[in-house]
Amino acid sequence: MQLGGPTWTVRLGRRDSLAAYQEAANRELPAPFSDLSVLISMFRDKGLTPREMTALSGAHTIGQAQCSQFDDRIYNDRNINATFAALRRRTCPPGGSSALAPLDGETPYQFDNGYYRELVARRGLLQSDQALFNGGSQDALVRRYSVNGAAFARDFAAAMAKMGAIRPPPGTPGEVRLVCNRLAIDHMASMIPRLALALWLFSALVSAQLSSTFYSATCPNLQQVVRSAMADVVRQNPRNAAFILRLFFHDCFVNGCDASILLDGTPAFASEKFANPNRNSAQGYEIIDAIKARVEAKCPATVSCADVLALATRDGVALLGGPTWTVRLGRRDSLAAYQEAANRELPAPFSDLSVLISMFRDKGLTPREMTALSGAHTIGQAQCSQFDDRIYNDRNINATFAALRRRTCPPSGSSALAPLDGETPYQFDNGYYRELVARRGLLQSDQALFNGRSQDALVRRYSVNGAAFARDFTAAMVKMGAIRPPPGTPGEVRLVCNRVN
Ligand code: HEM
């Protein structure tokens, strides 16, 4: 407003997050070289239409950009006014300068529709600016805004109100921070006695506790039913145990272990099955659906899908020769799926150690627990597309191993499979860590655990001490399996696992 732009009524009542999301920021903010289709799809992912995207881009009627953000445009692009390109080149050398230029050269500090006039004259500064007026679907709208400041002002204000109403996924806890750059709880910790804080945290934990005897009275045969069903499917295909183990991990990391990953999409929410880490990758959903049907036949409307998944995971690991553990029960099934959170909170195969540590820490898991849980990759397979960069470009890889994998994996995008632990692919043992020590980790995120950093000693230990790995893995599985949805999130016992009751 102070710069002469439109005003609007701001709707209030937002809450502050309890965490920051660096990975999502990396992934979800558009780059200055994005083309129109990328811009449309990134805004659409946030519920904003192409028209709203074009109106919001009018924010570039004020402010500056560094040469590094547009040097490719002024040196190489064709769809640019030649005089304008020459002018900008006078102050911007060809690579990586941080010198500044106005985003709207006409009226840099007046919030008006000058930006669109610049686009029509092919004087957009960023490639992502000119993408809006480049013979594509937004040309007519850009032309309209360029001659009709009131239409731009109206659409901009409405789109700002809509963008300002983007909420965290349902159930995400929030607070009113006391100072904006740290959590209220951290702030309070310096002010209230430590004992009181410890008691508060303890009571929060106790109220979330699960129990190994939860169904003793209501479904006494539960464990046998799940175990014999898993024995059947693992006999048919040992990889089924790997599918289920991965499903459990991907369930627990997204809003807690609540079987949200098993839900099909509805008009109210998108399915996690189609989140990036799961689409064309996660499998085994129908195995849990089938086991749940067997459980329903014995104990109707009693056992949650989340508990069935937790038990089936444990049994799958044990059936492949791995350790076993007591599963604590009493989880409830979610009423929604959280596709956005799945995109944001599941680690990618090219994550480095610091990213892995921080993503597991966000779930309350220590670096040691992260390293132990990664031992799950002692079974199962990965698609070449998940590790082709590693076998073609990495240095910290055994050369013979890289050459072997390249024989079945072309340089990019293939869905052919290779075992995560080439030594003993369907034996749940500590072979995975021996592979890491030999620099034969398949994913970059695997080898990141043994790459001259903090987890090396632990990887070495697990590689020679299977019992230590088994002990830590089971303890970490119990802890991961106890990740709960945020307090107050409603739940139920689903009757079938792929839809809410
Ligand atoms: C540390 C971070 C992790 C990353 C970046 C990661 C990533 C991946 C990727 C990319 C695949 C191959 C998927 C495909 O090609 O379709 C995979 C497979 C697998 N992951 Fe992980 N994972 C991690 C941790 C875990 C954890 C903690 C568990 C369980 C406790 C787990 C269990 C599995 C299993 C069993 C498979 C094989 C599934 C199959 O055979 O289809 N992973 N993982």
Boltz pocket constraint, residues with backbone or C-beta under 6 A from the ligand:
constraints:
  - pocket:
      binder: B
      contacts: [[A, 239], [A, 241], [A, 242], [A, 243], [A, 245], [A, 246], [A, 249], [A, 277], [A, 280], [A, 281], [A, 282], [A, 283], [A, 347], [A, 348], [A, 349], [A, 350], [A, 351], [A, 356], [A, 370], [A, 373], [A, 374], [A, 376], [A, 377], [A, 379], [A, 380], [A, 381], [A, 382], [A, 383], [A, 384], [A, 386], [A, 420], [A, 443], [A, 445]]
      max_distance: 6.0
